[in-house]
Amino acid sequence: MAIESILGQSYDAIEVVIIENGSTDGTLTVAERYRGDRVTLLSRRDGHLVAALNDGFAVSRARTSRVKTRTTGAPRTVSLSRWR
């Protein structure tokens, strides 16, 4: 899984913010298993991409960011990776 790959890197100053934005595929259940010091999980239900990204930036503690979104098809997902 992608989360395990990120957390398994030798460079450990990576924070992962997962924003579950109204998906119906069980994303929240899977992501919940990884919540901890380096993984923050947010759940939204309105499906607004920009609001979800703003929420992710608001909770992140890092300076440098990478945003990955999937807005077509189902489910819609947003990934925000930031380096401290």
Steps between C-alpha positions, in 0.01 A plus 500: 500500500618854429483612864719211612751584227522863612533411868762236420743747343834558672434876488252534784429875500193448281151578617199353321163673511214286370178682421202272454261721308174309466626172356291187540771238444615452859791745479431631848511151654831415332662836572397489866747215557790733417402804706786602728792740541579511127151441358211742543154399385221744423148409397275734304166428340439796270730397214643849449857455382635847584353489852654156552842624390475804726413273794803285423737795488352633824583186699837428342814587695736489201647763270523327160198339341389265229132471415348210310133502407265273313185688414361289219328170547427347834630538763629857504819516702747763612848425633719766659864422576715752683865492604613667822 
